[in-house]
Amino acid sequence: MRFMVMVKPGAEPEVPGFQPSAEELTEMAAFNDRLFKEGRIVLAEGLTSSAEGVRVVFEGDAEPKVIDGPFAETKELVAGFWVLNGESLEEVTELMKQAPNPEAKGGVLEIRPISE
């Protein structure tokens, strides 16, 4: 099975010029290397600040609206993601509990099976 793991950030990634520390990047690189060696990673990427993005909002039959970032509600954002191979949701959950958290301990990982 494949799973999408979405990194929901704390407030820091939305601060202009925010960068994880060298130590945090090293920890995440080591974790990703482990996942790669185990054959779990299908894809893993970090995303830029919401200031560099847009939302397309659909409301009934009206013309879709384009809203430029940044977006105020950080709880609605995704800072990065993994697409992982795993046997079960429980297995991937236990694995991701070991992930380093470069979002200053204020982030959340949302894990969902990918519809096959």
Backbone as a printed PyTorch tensor [residue, N CA C, xyz], in Angstrom:
tensor([[[  0.8390,  -1.1850,   0.0000],
         [  0.0000,   0.0000,   0.0000],
         [  0.8810,   1.2430,   0.0000]],

        [[  0.3000,   2.3120,  -0.5050],
         [  0.9900,   3.5950,  -0.4590],
         [  0.2450,   4.5370,   0.4750]],

        [[  1.0110,   5.4300,   1.0990],
         [  0.4590,   6.3750,   2.0570],
         [  1.0050,   7.7660,   1.7700]],

        [[  0.1530,   8.7760,   1.9350],
         [  0.5690,  10.1740,   1.8540],
         [  0.7510,  10.6600,   3.2820]],

        [[  1.9350,  11.1820,   3.5780],
         [  2.2160,  11.7840,   4.8770],
         [  2.4090,  13.2700,   4.6260]],

        [[  1.4830,  14.0680,   5.1450],
         [  1.5400,  15.5150,   4.9650],
         [  2.1040,  16.1660,   6.2120]],

        [[  3.0780,  17.0440,   6.0330],
         [  3.6890,  17.7710,   7.1370],
         [  2.9220,  19.0710,   7.3020]],

        [[  2.2010,  19.1700,   8.4030],
         [  1.4690,  20.3900,   8.7260],
         [  2.3770,  21.2230,   9.6210]],

        [[  2.6880,  22.4520,   9.2210],
         [  3.7110,  23.2160,   9.9350],
         [  3.2110,  23.9210,  11.1780]],

        [[  4.1800,  24.3020,  12.0200],
         [  3.9350,  25.3080,  13.0390],
         [  3.9500,  26.6540,  12.3210]],

        [[  4.0800,  27.7400,  13.0170],
         [  4.0470,  29.0720,  12.4000],
         [  5.3360,  29.4300,  11.6730]],

        [[  6.4790,  28.8480,  12.0520],
         [  7.7720,  29.2850,  11.5470],
         [  7.9060,  29.2670,  10.0240]],

        [[  7.4550,  28.2320,   9.3150],
         [  7.6560,  28.2310,   7.8660],
         [  7.0000,  29.3950,   7.1380]],

        [[  6.0520,  30.0620,   7.7620],
         [  5.3950,  31.1950,   7.1140],
         [  6.1090,  32.5150,   7.4060]],

        [[  7.1340,  32.4850,   8.2420],
         [  7.9220,  33.6890,   8.5200],
         [  8.8630,  33.8970,   7.3340]],

        [[  8.8700,  35.1130,   6.7360],
         [  9.7530,  35.3520,   5.5900],
         [ 11.2010,  34.9840,   5.8990]],

        [[ 11.8200,  34.2360,   5.0010],
         [ 13.2120,  33.8550,   5.1460],
         [ 13.4490,  32.6730,   6.0650]],

        [[ 12.3850,  32.0410,   6.5750],
         [ 12.5500,  30.9050,   7.4850],
         [ 13.3090,  29.7710,   6.8030]],

        [[ 14.2560,  29.2150,   7.5130],
         [ 14.9730,  28.0220,   7.0800],
         [ 15.1980,  27.1410,   8.2900]],

        [[ 14.9730,  25.8320,   8.1590],
         [ 15.3280,  24.9440,   9.2630],
         [ 16.8280,  25.0560,   9.5400]],

        [[ 17.2230,  24.7360,  10.7580],
         [ 18.6390,  24.7940,  11.1130],
         [ 19.4060,  23.6940,  10.3880]],

        [[ 20.7240,  23.8330,  10.3330],
         [ 21.5690,  22.8110,   9.7030],
         [ 21.3900,  21.4730,  10.4060]],

        [[ 21.2560,  21.5040,  11.7410],
         [ 21.0540,  20.2650,  12.5070],
         [ 19.7300,  19.5960,  12.1270]],

        [[ 18.6660,  20.3900,  12.0170],
         [ 17.3630,  19.8370,  11.6360],
         [ 17.4070,  19.2400,  10.2340]],

        [[ 18.0640,  19.9220,   9.3110],
         [ 18.1830,  19.4150,   7.9430],
         [ 18.9850,  18.1210,   7.9040]],

        [[ 20.0390,  18.0450,   8.7240],
         [ 20.8550,  16.8320,   8.7860],
         [ 20.0430,  15.6600,   9.3360]],

        [[ 19.2690,  15.9130,  10.3990],
         [ 18.4240,  14.8640,  10.9750],
         [ 17.3910,  14.3640,   9.9630]],

        [[ 16.7690,  15.2990,   9.2420],
         [ 15.7550,  14.8980,   8.2600],
         [ 16.3990,  14.1500,   7.1010]],

        [[ 17.5610,  14.5800,   6.6550],
         [ 18.2570,  13.8780,   5.5730],
         [ 18.5920,  12.4480,   5.9860]],

        [[ 19.0380,  12.2520,   7.2200],
         [ 19.3550,  10.9080,   7.7170],
         [ 18.0970,  10.0460,   7.7800]],

        [[ 16.9940,  10.6200,   8.2400],
         [ 15.7270,   9.8830,   8.3060],
         [ 15.2640,   9.4940,   6.9060]],

        [[ 15.3190,  10.4500,   5.9750],
         [ 14.9080,  10.1540,   4.5980],
         [ 15.8170,   9.1090,   3.9630]],

        [[ 17.1270,   9.1620,   4.2560],
         [ 18.0570,   8.1700,   3.7280],
         [ 17.6820,   6.7750,   4.2300]],

        [[ 17.3360,   6.6920,   5.5050],
         [ 16.8930,   5.4090,   6.0740],
         [ 15.6460,   4.8890,   5.3500]],

        [[ 14.6500,   5.7770,   5.1510],
         [ 13.4240,   5.3720,   4.4570],
         [ 13.7190,   4.9270,   3.0290]],

        [[ 14.6330,   5.6310,   2.3680],
         [ 15.0070,   5.2770,   1.0060],
         [ 15.6540,   3.8900,   0.9640]],

        [[ 16.5880,   3.6470,   1.8830],
         [ 17.2780,   2.3520,   1.9300],
         [ 16.3090,   1.2060,   2.2340]],

        [[ 15.2490,   1.4900,   3.0010],
         [ 14.2390,   0.4830,   3.3210],
         [ 13.2300,   0.2930,   2.1820]],

        [[ 13.3570,   1.0790,   1.1120],
         [ 12.4380,   0.9700,  -0.0170],
         [ 11.0700,   1.5740,   0.2470]],

        [[ 10.9900,   2.4740,   1.2050],
         [  9.6920,   3.0520,   1.5660],
         [  9.3450,   4.3140,   0.7810]],

        [[ 10.3410,   5.1270,   0.4490],
         [ 10.0560,   6.4160,  -0.1940],
         [  9.7160,   6.2330,  -1.6670]],

        [[  8.5480,   6.7370,  -2.0330],
         [  8.1630,   6.8710,  -3.4300],
         [  8.5200,   8.2890,  -3.8660]],

        [[  8.2210,   9.2570,  -2.9930],
         [  8.4930,  10.6670,  -3.2630],
         [  8.4930,  11.4060,  -1.9310]],

        [[  9.3840,  12.3640,  -1.7730],
         [  9.4230,  13.2040,  -0.5760],
         [  9.9110,  14.5860,  -0.9830]],

        [[  9.1420,  15.6060,  -0.6000],
         [  9.4920,  16.9770,  -0.9780],
         [  9.0450,  17.9520,   0.0950]],

        [[  9.7590,  19.0590,   0.2040],
         [  9.3320,  20.1860,   1.0300],
         [  8.7000,  21.2210,   0.1110]],

        [[  7.8290,  22.0300,   0.6480],
         [  7.1530,  23.0590,  -0.1400],
         [  7.5920,  24.4490,   0.3140]],

        [[  7.5000,  25.4110,  -0.5820],
         [  7.8230,  26.7960,  -0.2420],
         [  6.6970,  27.3970,   0.5950]],

        [[  6.9140,  28.5840,   1.0980],
         [  5.9140,  29.3080,   1.8820],
         [  4.6360,  29.5080,   1.0750]],

        [[  3.5090,  29.6080,   1.7700],
         [  2.2370,  29.8410,   1.0760],
         [  2.2220,  31.1980,   0.3640]],

        [[  3.1380,  32.0910,   0.7170],
         [  3.2320,  33.3790,   0.0330],
         [  3.5500,  33.2000,  -1.4500]],

        [[  4.1270,  32.0670,  -1.8000],
         [  4.4890,  31.7980,  -3.1890],
         [  3.4230,  30.9880,  -3.9260]],

        [[  2.2920,  30.7340,  -3.2650],
         [  1.2600,  29.9030,  -3.8700],
         [ -0.0490,  30.6410,  -4.0950]],

        [[ -0.9960,  29.9390,  -4.6480],
         [ -2.3600,  30.4330,  -4.8490],
         [ -3.3330,  29.3210,  -4.4790]],

        [[ -4.5670,  29.7100,  -4.2410],
         [ -5.6720,  28.7690,  -4.0810],
         [ -6.6940,  29.0740,  -5.1560]],

        [[ -7.2650,  28.0270,  -5.7140],
         [ -8.3690,  28.1700,  -6.6500],
         [ -9.6080,  27.6840,  -5.9060]],

        [[-10.5650,  28.5990,  -5.7120],
         [-11.7580,  28.3110,  -4.9190],
         [-12.9590,  28.1760,  -5.8490]],

        [[-13.6650,  27.0690,  -5.7120],
         [-14.8460,  26.7880,  -6.5220],
         [-16.0870,  26.9910,  -5.6500]],

        [[-17.0210,  27.7950,  -6.1440],
         [-18.2670,  28.0520,  -5.4220],
         [-19.4270,  27.9290,  -6.3940]],

        [[-20.0840,  26.7830,  -6.3740],
         [-21.2270,  26.5620,  -7.2520],
         [-20.8610,  26.7230,  -8.7120]],

        [[-21.7190,  27.4440,  -9.4480],
         [-21.5030,  27.6450, -10.8810],
         [-20.7030,  28.8960, -11.1960]],

        [[-20.3090,  29.6530, -10.1810],
         [-19.5500,  30.8890, -10.3920],
         [-18.1620,  30.5700, -10.9470]],

        [[-17.5870,  31.5500, -11.5980],
         [-16.2100,  31.4370, -12.0900],
         [-15.2870,  31.1600, -10.9030]],

        [[-14.3870,  30.2010, -10.9970],
         [-13.4710,  29.9380,  -9.8800],
         [-12.6590,  31.1870,  -9.5290]],

        [[-12.4520,  31.4000,  -8.2220],
         [-11.6720,  32.5340,  -7.7370],
         [-10.2430,  32.0740,  -7.4830]],

        [[ -9.2940,  32.9320,  -7.8230],
         [ -7.8900,  32.6740,  -7.5160],
         [ -7.4970,  33.6140,  -6.3860]],

        [[ -7.0110,  33.0220,  -5.2900],
         [ -6.6010,  33.7980,  -4.1210],
         [ -5.0930,  33.6310,  -3.9640]],

        [[ -4.3920,  34.7560,  -3.9770],
         [ -2.9470,  34.7390,  -3.8100],
         [ -2.5750,  34.5260,  -2.3440]],

        [[ -1.4750,  33.7700,  -2.1190],
         [ -0.9440,  33.6070,  -0.7750],
         [ -0.2730,  34.8810,  -0.3350]],

        [[  0.1140,  34.9960,   0.9110],
         [  0.1280,  33.9500,   1.9220],
         [ -1.2560,  33.7300,   2.5140]],

        [[ -1.4210,  32.5860,   3.1480],
         [ -2.6830,  32.2140,   3.7580],
         [ -2.5390,  32.2630,   5.2700]],

        [[ -3.5360,  32.8380,   5.9340],
         [ -3.4450,  33.1240,   7.3670],
         [ -3.4810,  31.8870,   8.2440]],

        [[ -4.2840,  30.9140,   7.9210],
         [ -4.4810,  29.7490,   8.7770],
         [ -3.4020,  28.7050,   8.5400]],

        [[ -2.3460,  28.6980,   9.3720],
         [ -1.2680,  27.7350,   9.1700],
         [ -1.7460,  26.3060,   9.3700]],

        [[ -2.8110,  26.0830,  10.1440],
         [ -3.3020,  24.7230,  10.3590],
         [ -3.8420,  24.1110,   9.0680]],

        [[ -4.1220,  24.9240,   8.0700],
         [ -4.6330,  24.4330,   6.7910],
         [ -3.5260,  24.2030,   5.7730]],

        [[ -2.2860,  24.5050,   6.1290],
         [ -1.1870,  24.4340,   5.1740],
         [ -0.4910,  23.0860,   5.2080]],

        [[  0.2240,  22.8060,   4.1390],
         [  1.0960,  21.6410,   4.0580],
         [  2.4900,  22.1750,   3.7490]],

        [[  3.4730,  21.8310,   4.5980],
         [  4.8410,  22.3240,   4.4220],
         [  5.6920,  21.3710,   3.5940]],

        [[  5.2800,  20.1140,   3.5420],
         [  6.0080,  19.1040,   2.7860],
         [  5.2370,  17.7990,   2.8320]],

        [[  5.7810,  16.7840,   2.1630],
         [  5.0660,  15.5220,   2.1350],
         [  6.0000,  14.3770,   1.7850]],

        [[  5.5650,  13.1900,   2.1570],
         [  6.1730,  11.9380,   1.7210],
         [  5.0690,  11.1170,   1.0750]],

        [[  5.4090,  10.3630,   0.0670],
         [  4.5790,   9.2560,  -0.4000],
         [  5.3990,   8.0180,  -0.0690]],

        [[  4.8380,   7.1610,   0.8130],
         [  5.5810,   6.0150,   1.3370],
         [  4.8950,   4.6960,   1.0260]],

        [[  5.6980,   3.6650,   0.8890],
         [  5.1980,   2.2960,   0.8310],
         [  5.1080,   1.7750,   2.2500]],

        [[  4.0630,   1.0150,   2.5410],
         [  3.9180,   0.4160,   3.8600],
         [  2.8890,  -0.6860,   3.8270]],

        [[  2.8830,  -1.5040,   4.8630],
         [  1.9500,  -2.6290,   4.9590],
         [  0.5930,  -2.2120,   5.5140]],

        [[  0.5930,  -1.2230,   6.4200],
         [ -0.6580,  -0.8150,   7.0590],
         [ -0.5180,   0.6130,   7.5760]],

        [[ -1.6510,   1.2160,   7.8860],
         [ -1.6480,   2.5470,   8.4790],
         [ -0.9220,   2.5290,   9.8160]],

        [[ -1.1270,   1.4740,  10.5760],
         [ -0.4810,   1.3630,  11.8830],
         [  1.0420,   1.3100,  11.7460]],

        [[  1.5210,   0.5440,  10.7640],
         [  2.9670,   0.4360,  10.5480],
         [  3.5740,   1.7850,  10.1710]],

        [[  2.9360,   2.4850,   9.2440],
         [  3.4560,   3.7810,   8.8050],
         [  3.3540,   4.8030,   9.9370]],

        [[  2.3050,   4.7280,  10.7310],
         [  2.1680,   5.6240,  11.8820],
         [  3.3270,   5.4310,  12.8560]],

        [[  3.6440,   4.1880,  13.1740],
         [  4.7610,   3.9130,  14.0850],
         [  6.0820,   4.4160,  13.5000]],

        [[  6.2700,   4.2320,  12.2030],
         [  7.4710,   4.7080,  11.5340],
         [  7.5760,   6.2320,  11.6220]],

        [[  6.4790,   6.9270,  11.3370],
         [  6.5300,   8.3850,  11.3000],
         [  6.6170,   9.0060,  12.6890]],

        [[  6.3070,   8.2630,  13.7260],
         [  6.5200,   8.7550,  15.0870],
         [  8.0090,   8.9400,  15.3610]],

        [[  8.8560,   8.3400,  14.5260],
         [ 10.3030,   8.4620,  14.6620],
         [ 10.8820,   9.6330,  13.8600]],

        [[ 10.0440,  10.3180,  13.0870],
         [ 10.5230,  11.3980,  12.2190],
         [ 11.0060,  12.5860,  13.0360]],

        [[ 12.1430,  13.1670,  12.6310],
         [ 12.5540,  14.4220,  13.2720],
         [ 11.5530,  15.5080,  12.8790]],

        [[ 11.3700,  16.4770,  13.7280],
         [ 10.3780,  17.5140,  13.4600],
         [ 11.0500,  18.8650,  13.2470]],

        [[ 11.3320,  19.2370,  11.9960],
         [ 11.9680,  20.5310,  11.7330],
         [ 11.0110,  21.7050,  11.8690]],

        [[  9.7840,  21.4380,  12.2320],
         [  8.8070,  22.5160,  12.3630],
         [  8.7490,  23.0200,  13.8040]],

        [[  9.9000,  22.9950,  14.4800],
         [ 10.0520,  23.5410,  15.8380],
         [  9.0680,  22.9100,  16.8200]],

        [[  8.8770,  21.6090,  16.6810],
         [  8.0180,  20.8390,  17.5970],
         [  6.5820,  21.3290,  17.6250]],

        [[  6.1810,  22.1280,  16.6410],
         [  4.8020,  22.5960,  16.6020],
         [  4.0480,  22.0460,  15.4150]],

        [[  4.6760,  21.1700,  14.6540],
         [  4.0320,  20.6400,  13.4660],
         [  3.2300,  19.3880,  13.7470]],

        [[  2.5330,  18.9350,  12.7190],
         [  1.6900,  17.7410,  12.7810],
         [  1.9230,  16.9490,  11.5060]],

        [[  1.9570,  15.6330,  11.6200],
         [  2.0070,  14.7740,  10.4380],
         [  0.6310,  14.1480,  10.2620]],

        [[  0.0350,  14.3330,   9.0990],
         [ -1.2400,  13.6970,   8.7640],
         [ -0.9350,  12.5650,   7.7950]],

        [[ -1.3870,  11.3620,   8.1200],
         [ -1.0890,  10.1700,   7.3220],
         [ -2.3930,   9.6050,   6.7870]],

        [[ -2.4520,   9.4210,   5.4610],
         [ -3.6600,   8.8620,   4.8700],
         [ -3.2880,   7.8680,   3.7800]],

        [[ -4.0240,   6.7510,   3.7260],
         [ -3.7980,   5.8070,   2.6350],
         [ -4.1490,   6.4530,   1.2940]],

        [[ -3.4070,   6.0820,   0.2810],
         [ -3.7110,   6.5420,  -1.0760],
         [ -4.6770,   5.5530,  -1.6860]],

        [[ -5.7380,   6.0560,  -2.2450],
         [ -6.7460,   5.2190,  -2.8830],
         [ -6.1290,   4.5440,  -4.1010]],

        [[ -6.1200,   3.2200,  -4.1040],
         [ -5.4940,   2.4660,  -5.2000],
         [ -6.5400,   2.0340,  -6.1970]]])
